[in-house]
Amino acid sequence: MKDVAVAIVGYRCTEAIRACLAQLHRSTVPVGAVCICENGGPEAFVELAAALRTELACAAEGPDPAAPPGAAASLILRPDRPGAIGAVRLYRAGANLGYAGAINLMITALAERSDWSALWVLNPDTLPTSTALAAVRDRAEAGGYGIVGSRLVIKRTGRVQLYGGRWRRWLGRGYNIGLGAASEAPVDPEAVETAQHYVSGAAMFVSRAYIDTVGTMREDYFLYAEEVDWCLRRGPFRLGYAHDSVVLHDHGAVIGSSVDRRARTPLSVFLDERNRLILTRRFYPLAFPVAAVMALLFTTQYLRAGAVRNFRVALAGWWAGLRGETGFPQHLIRIPPHL
């Protein structure tokens, strides 16, 4: 049986990645390689490499000869400490590639290797339990699924974040199936699979056949909605749900997508609002006019929460989505910090 490769996108979050890999190293099944793409620049790359060498007692092997052109630097680490991880492959993006761009860089780096059969995409702020990988892999193989999700549990509350997601086309919004449920509540996995439209990008197990057939992620979202898009392009592939694969998630710790609307970063607010409209127009064009109006109404939630600045950012994101703008919003750096 071929190993599973893991892909993690980092942005100056060394401690989160260190904790994630410490958990992965306790997996009950082997992890052939953990690929990490650091989007946060040279200093973040050096800091991350040093932290992982200490955490896993790694020996540095040198640069990855298969590193793709988008990687400005690379490093292969081999853990000396006994555990599941066979190798850590670090890549430094030459520029901030966004979520999908970094995932695609790692897929490109793995493309010529024949020793992996699936890619487990994890957020850096996740903590997979020791049996999480075994459970999601077994579910994928038993059902012949293209992508399989895990039971995501909010770390700070112990409640379910989601089992899977539904896209509400008329609202231009996703819906988290199972949101707020007790983490140990009984669930019918087949019912989740019937209801879900997408798997959360925080923990998504993707077969190599899916990647080879459907292709890689679209990069023009930059952040948010890429995994929904990837799932909606699945064609004949099915989406699965592995209830026994439990992954704790420190939701919003890395990218600033806090549940407190006043605490959310402008980038997360802007891209969240914009990309909902971009995705809805692409996949549900007939619903787009209604979804655009509903999305505008939803921006008033920021006003009701007293988040005046983020209300203005949400409006800007909504307008960008209406205009069909994509990519990284360079103009956000011009938003004065006092607004």
C-alpha positions as CSV (number, residue, x, y, z in Angstrom):
1,M,0.0,0.0,0.0
2,K,1.4,3.4,-1.0
3,D,1.8,6.1,1.6
4,V,-0.3,9.2,2.1
5,A,1.4,12.6,1.6
6,V,0.3,15.6,3.8
7,A,0.2,19.2,2.5
8,I,0.2,22.2,4.8
9,V,0.2,25.9,3.9
10,G,1.9,28.2,6.3
11,Y,2.0,31.9,6.8
12,R,4.2,32.9,9.7
13,C,2.6,30.4,12.0
14,T,5.6,28.3,13.2
15,E,4.1,27.3,16.5
16,A,0.8,26.0,15.0
17,I,2.7,23.9,12.4
18,R,5.0,22.6,15.0
19,A,2.1,21.4,17.1
20,C,0.3,19.9,14.1
21,L,3.4,17.9,13.1
22,A,3.9,16.7,16.7
23,Q,0.4,15.2,16.5
24,L,1.0,13.8,13.0
25,H,4.1,12.1,14.2
26,R,1.9,10.1,16.5
27,S,-0.3,8.7,13.7
28,T,-1.1,5.0,13.8
29,V,-0.3,4.7,10.1
30,P,2.8,6.0,8.2
31,V,3.0,9.5,6.7
32,G,5.3,9.2,3.8
33,A,6.1,12.9,3.5
34,V,4.8,16.1,5.0
35,C,5.0,18.9,2.5
36,I,4.9,22.5,3.9
37,C,4.8,25.6,1.8
38,E,5.7,28.7,3.7
39,N,4.1,31.8,2.2
40,G,5.5,34.2,4.7
41,G,9.0,34.9,3.4
42,P,12.6,34.0,4.2
43,E,12.6,34.7,7.9
44,A,9.5,32.6,8.5
45,F,11.0,29.8,6.4
46,V,14.2,29.8,8.5
47,E,12.3,30.0,11.8
48,L,10.0,27.1,10.8
49,A,12.9,24.9,9.7
50,A,14.7,25.4,13.0
51,A,11.5,24.7,15.0
52,L,10.8,21.4,13.2
53,R,14.4,20.2,13.4
54,T,14.1,20.6,17.2
55,E,10.6,19.2,17.5
56,L,11.2,16.0,15.5
57,A,15.0,15.8,16.1
58,C,15.4,16.1,12.3
59,A,18.6,15.8,10.3
60,A,18.7,18.2,7.4
61,E,19.3,16.4,4.1
62,G,19.6,19.5,1.8
63,P,17.3,21.0,-0.9
64,D,14.6,19.0,-2.6
65,P,15.8,18.3,-6.2
66,A,12.1,18.1,-7.3
67,A,11.3,21.6,-6.0
68,P,9.2,23.4,-8.6
69,P,10.1,26.8,-10.1
70,G,7.7,28.6,-7.7
71,A,9.8,27.6,-4.7
72,A,12.5,30.1,-3.9
73,A,14.1,27.6,-1.4
74,S,13.5,24.1,-0.2
75,L,14.8,21.7,2.5
76,I,14.3,18.1,3.2
77,L,14.2,17.0,6.9
78,R,14.4,13.4,8.1
79,P,13.0,12.9,11.7
80,D,15.4,10.9,13.9
81,R,12.7,10.6,16.6
82,P,10.6,7.5,16.1
83,G,7.2,8.2,14.7
84,A,4.9,8.2,11.7
85,I,6.5,10.9,9.5
86,G,9.1,9.7,7.0
87,A,10.2,13.1,5.8
88,V,9.4,16.7,5.9
89,R,9.7,18.7,2.7
90,L,9.8,22.4,3.3
91,Y,9.3,24.9,0.4
92,R,9.5,28.7,0.5
93,A,7.2,30.4,-1.9
94,G,8.9,33.1,-4.0
95,A,5.8,35.3,-3.2
96,N,2.7,34.8,-1.2
97,L,0.9,32.3,-3.5
98,G,-2.3,32.1,-1.4
99,Y,-3.9,28.9,-0.3
100,A,-4.5,27.2,-3.6
101,G,-1.2,28.4,-5.1
102,A,0.8,26.9,-2.3
103,I,-1.2,23.6,-2.4
104,N,-0.6,23.4,-6.2
105,L,3.1,24.0,-5.7
106,M,3.3,21.0,-3.4
107,I,1.3,18.9,-5.8
108,T,3.8,19.8,-8.5
109,A,6.7,18.9,-6.3
110,L,5.1,15.4,-5.7
111,A,4.0,14.9,-9.3
112,E,6.9,12.8,-10.4
113,R,6.9,10.6,-7.3
114,S,5.2,7.3,-7.5
115,D,5.2,6.5,-3.7
116,W,1.9,8.3,-2.7
117,S,-1.7,7.5,-3.5
118,A,-3.5,10.4,-1.8
119,L,-2.9,13.9,-0.4
120,W,-4.2,14.9,3.0
121,V,-4.6,18.7,3.0
122,L,-4.5,20.1,6.6
123,N,-4.7,23.6,7.9
124,P,-1.7,24.5,10.1
125,D,-4.0,25.1,13.0
126,T,-5.3,21.6,13.1
127,L,-4.5,18.8,15.5
128,P,-5.4,15.4,14.0
129,T,-5.9,12.6,16.5
130,S,-3.6,9.6,16.2
131,T,-6.2,7.5,14.4
132,A,-7.5,10.3,12.2
133,L,-5.4,9.5,9.1
134,A,-6.1,5.8,9.3
135,A,-9.9,6.4,9.6
136,V,-10.1,8.8,6.7
137,R,-7.8,6.6,4.5
138,D,-9.9,3.5,5.2
139,R,-13.1,5.4,4.4
140,A,-11.7,6.6,1.1
141,E,-10.5,3.2,0.1
142,A,-13.7,1.4,1.1
143,G,-16.0,3.7,-0.7
144,G,-13.9,4.7,-3.7
145,Y,-14.3,8.4,-2.9
146,G,-12.5,11.2,-4.6
147,I,-12.4,13.5,-1.5
148,V,-13.2,12.5,2.1
149,G,-13.7,14.9,5.0
150,S,-13.1,14.4,8.7
151,R,-15.1,15.3,11.8
152,L,-13.8,18.9,12.5
153,V,-14.1,19.8,16.2
154,I,-13.5,23.4,17.5
155,K,-10.5,23.1,19.9
156,R,-11.6,25.8,22.3
157,T,-15.2,24.5,22.7
158,G,-15.1,20.8,22.0
159,R,-18.1,21.3,19.7
160,V,-18.4,20.3,16.1
161,Q,-17.4,22.8,13.5
162,L,-18.7,20.7,10.6
163,Y,-19.0,17.2,9.2
164,G,-19.3,18.5,5.6
165,G,-20.6,21.6,3.8
166,R,-23.6,22.6,1.7
167,W,-23.5,25.5,-0.6
168,R,-26.7,27.6,-0.4
169,R,-26.8,29.0,-3.9
170,W,-29.6,31.5,-3.4
171,L,-27.8,33.0,-0.4
172,G,-24.2,32.7,-1.8
173,R,-23.2,31.1,1.5
174,G,-22.0,27.8,2.8
175,Y,-23.7,25.8,5.6
176,N,-21.7,23.7,8.1
177,I,-23.5,20.4,8.6
178,G,-23.4,19.5,12.3
179,L,-22.3,22.9,13.5
180,G,-22.4,23.2,17.3
181,A,-23.2,19.5,17.9
182,A,-21.6,17.6,20.7
183,S,-18.4,16.1,19.4
184,E,-19.5,12.6,20.3
185,A,-23.0,12.9,19.0
186,P,-24.1,9.9,16.9
187,V,-24.1,10.5,13.2
188,D,-25.1,8.6,10.1
189,P,-22.1,9.1,7.7
190,E,-24.1,8.2,4.7
191,A,-26.6,10.9,5.4
192,V,-23.8,13.4,5.7
193,E,-22.4,12.2,2.3
194,T,-25.8,12.6,0.7
195,A,-26.3,16.1,2.0
196,Q,-22.8,17.6,1.5
197,H,-21.7,19.6,-1.5
198,Y,-18.1,20.0,-0.4
199,V,-15.5,19.0,2.2
200,S,-13.7,21.6,4.4
201,G,-10.2,22.5,3.2
202,A,-9.1,22.4,6.8
203,A,-8.9,18.6,6.5
204,M,-9.5,17.1,3.1
205,F,-8.3,13.7,2.0
206,V,-7.9,13.8,-1.8
207,S,-7.1,10.7,-3.9
208,R,-4.3,10.9,-6.5
209,A,-6.8,9.8,-9.1
210,Y,-9.0,12.8,-8.3
211,I,-6.0,15.2,-8.7
212,D,-5.0,13.5,-12.0
213,T,-8.5,13.6,-13.4
214,V,-10.0,16.9,-12.1
215,G,-6.8,18.9,-11.9
216,T,-5.5,21.2,-9.2
217,M,-7.1,24.0,-7.3
218,R,-8.1,27.2,-9.0
219,E,-5.7,29.9,-7.7
220,D,-7.6,33.1,-8.5
221,Y,-9.6,33.0,-5.2
222,F,-6.3,33.5,-3.3
223,L,-8.0,32.5,0.0
224,Y,-11.5,31.1,0.8
225,A,-13.8,29.0,-1.5
226,E,-11.0,27.1,-3.3
227,E,-11.9,23.8,-1.7
228,V,-15.6,24.4,-2.5
229,D,-14.7,25.0,-6.1
230,W,-12.5,21.9,-6.2
231,C,-15.3,19.8,-4.9
232,L,-18.0,21.2,-7.2
233,R,-15.7,20.3,-10.2
234,R,-15.6,16.7,-9.1
235,G,-17.5,15.2,-12.1
236,P,-18.2,11.5,-11.4
237,F,-16.2,11.4,-8.2
238,R,-18.0,11.1,-4.9
239,L,-17.5,13.0,-1.7
240,G,-17.1,10.9,1.5
241,Y,-17.2,11.6,5.2
242,A,-15.1,9.7,7.8
243,H,-16.8,10.2,11.2
244,D,-14.1,8.3,13.0
245,S,-11.4,10.7,11.7
246,V,-11.4,13.4,14.4
247,V,-9.4,16.6,13.8
248,L,-9.3,19.5,16.3
249,H,-9.3,22.9,14.7
250,D,-8.2,26.2,16.3
251,H,-10.5,28.0,13.8
252,G,-9.2,31.3,12.6
253,A,-6.0,31.3,14.5
254,V,-3.8,31.7,11.4
255,I,-5.8,33.7,8.9
256,G,-7.8,35.9,11.2
257,S,-11.3,34.5,10.4
258,S,-12.5,35.0,13.9
259,V,-16.2,34.5,14.8
260,D,-16.1,38.0,16.4
261,R,-16.8,40.3,13.4
262,R,-14.9,43.1,15.1
263,A,-11.7,41.0,15.4
264,R,-11.6,39.6,11.9
265,T,-8.8,40.9,9.7
266,P,-9.7,43.1,6.7
267,L,-8.2,40.5,4.3
268,S,-10.4,37.7,5.6
269,V,-13.5,39.8,5.5
270,F,-12.8,41.1,2.0
271,L,-12.0,37.7,0.4
272,D,-14.8,35.9,2.2
273,E,-17.4,38.3,0.8
274,R,-15.9,38.6,-2.7
275,N,-15.2,34.9,-3.2
276,R,-18.7,33.8,-2.3
277,L,-20.0,35.8,-5.2
278,I,-17.2,34.6,-7.5
279,L,-18.0,31.0,-6.8
280,T,-21.8,31.4,-7.1
281,R,-21.5,33.1,-10.4
282,R,-19.3,30.3,-11.7
283,F,-21.4,27.4,-10.7
284,Y,-24.9,28.8,-10.2
285,P,-25.3,31.7,-12.7
286,L,-29.1,31.6,-12.5
287,A,-29.0,32.1,-8.8
288,F,-26.4,34.9,-8.9
289,P,-28.7,37.9,-9.0
290,V,-30.6,36.8,-5.9
291,A,-27.4,35.7,-4.2
292,A,-25.8,39.1,-4.9
293,V,-28.7,40.9,-3.2
294,M,-28.7,38.5,-0.2
295,A,-24.9,38.9,0.1
296,L,-25.3,42.7,0.3
297,L,-27.9,42.3,3.1
298,F,-25.6,39.9,5.0
299,T,-22.9,42.6,5.1
300,T,-25.1,44.6,7.6
301,Q,-24.2,41.9,10.2
302,Y,-20.9,43.8,10.7
303,L,-22.8,47.0,11.5
304,R,-25.0,45.2,14.0
305,A,-21.9,43.8,15.7
306,G,-20.4,47.3,15.9
307,A,-17.7,46.4,13.4
308,V,-17.9,49.6,11.3
309,R,-14.5,49.3,9.7
310,N,-15.1,45.7,8.6
311,F,-18.6,46.6,7.3
312,R,-16.8,49.0,4.9
313,V,-14.4,46.2,4.0
314,A,-17.2,43.7,3.5
315,L,-18.9,46.2,1.1
316,A,-15.7,46.5,-0.8
317,G,-15.5,42.7,-1.1
318,W,-19.1,42.5,-2.2
319,W,-18.5,45.1,-4.9
320,A,-15.4,43.3,-6.1
321,G,-17.3,40.1,-6.3
322,L,-20.0,41.8,-8.3
323,R,-17.4,43.1,-10.7
324,G,-15.8,39.7,-11.0
325,E,-12.4,40.7,-9.5
326,T,-10.1,37.9,-8.5
327,G,-6.6,37.4,-7.2
328,F,-4.9,39.1,-4.3
329,P,-6.5,42.5,-3.4
330,Q,-3.5,44.8,-3.5
331,H,-5.6,47.8,-2.7
332,L,-6.4,46.6,0.8
333,I,-3.1,47.9,2.0
334,R,-4.6,51.4,1.4
335,I,-7.4,51.0,3.9
336,P,-6.4,53.3,6.8
337,P,-6.0,51.4,10.1
338,H,-8.1,53.9,12.0
339,L,-11.3,53.2,10.0
